[in-house]
Amino acid sequence: MKIILNGKETDLPFPTTAFALRDNAFAREDIVILNGFQLRKDAALSDGDTLFIIKKDVLPPREQLEAMMAARHTPHVHEKLKNAKVAIAGLGGLGSTIALALARIGVGRLLLVDYDIVEPSNLNRQNYEIADLGRYKTKALKDHIFRINPFIEVKTKTVRIVKEEVTELFSGYEILCEAFDDAGEKAMLVNTALKQLPEIKIVAASGLAGYDSSNLHKAEDEKLVHLRRRYQ
């Protein structure tokens, strides 16, 4: 019987169970993950199973971590995620949540853009901690992502996004997540990206911009007009 044990193809000379294999070759307190899920009770091993036995509180090597993440995805999905390049504009309640979610599923390259610092009023809804107060959101969020997955490539730009710099900032990224809280800045970023970066996919949140109505701002691009009509 052949299984994948800690990322390597392994021949087992006789049928066995996950816990029996752990107890024979590893420590009893080690964590057992079978086909992407941690075992609470013992299970028989079958040909082709993927088994990981890892120590508690120890970061596994990159190859093992990626193999464990891949086991949770549909085949080949993890490889696509690892090679993806996603930019996030605005790191407040929406943007910080997007960034951490993308890190957790294994998106390999992230760009974080924001000019603001973490302040006490942010802590009730944004993914920051008291220890982050006074820090730039870009730097604080990068540290949080590192603790989730240190193998992700994270670039930061601590700047306020203006129309003249949109192309330079986001060129080369496949997806742009717009997460501003100001309706005017939302319209500026989406309109500019649609015109100057036609190859990029834009994920934008309409109607979630501060206190005023986002309907005060008119779409400048036919694609955006179509999208607004489609989802109204």
Buried (B, 14 or more C-beta within 10 A) or exposed (E): BEBBBBBEEEEBEEEBBBBEBBBEEBEEEBBBBBBBEEBEEEBEBEEEBBBBBBEEEEEBEEEBBBBBBBBBBEEEBBBEBBEBBBBBBBBBBBBBBBBBEBBEBBBBBBBBBBBBBBEEEBBEEBBBEEEBBEBBBBBBBBEBBEEEBEBBEBBBBBEEBEEEBBBEBBEEBEBBBBBBBBBBBBBBBBBBBBBBBEEBEBEBBBEBBEEEEBEEBEBBBEBBEEBBEEEE
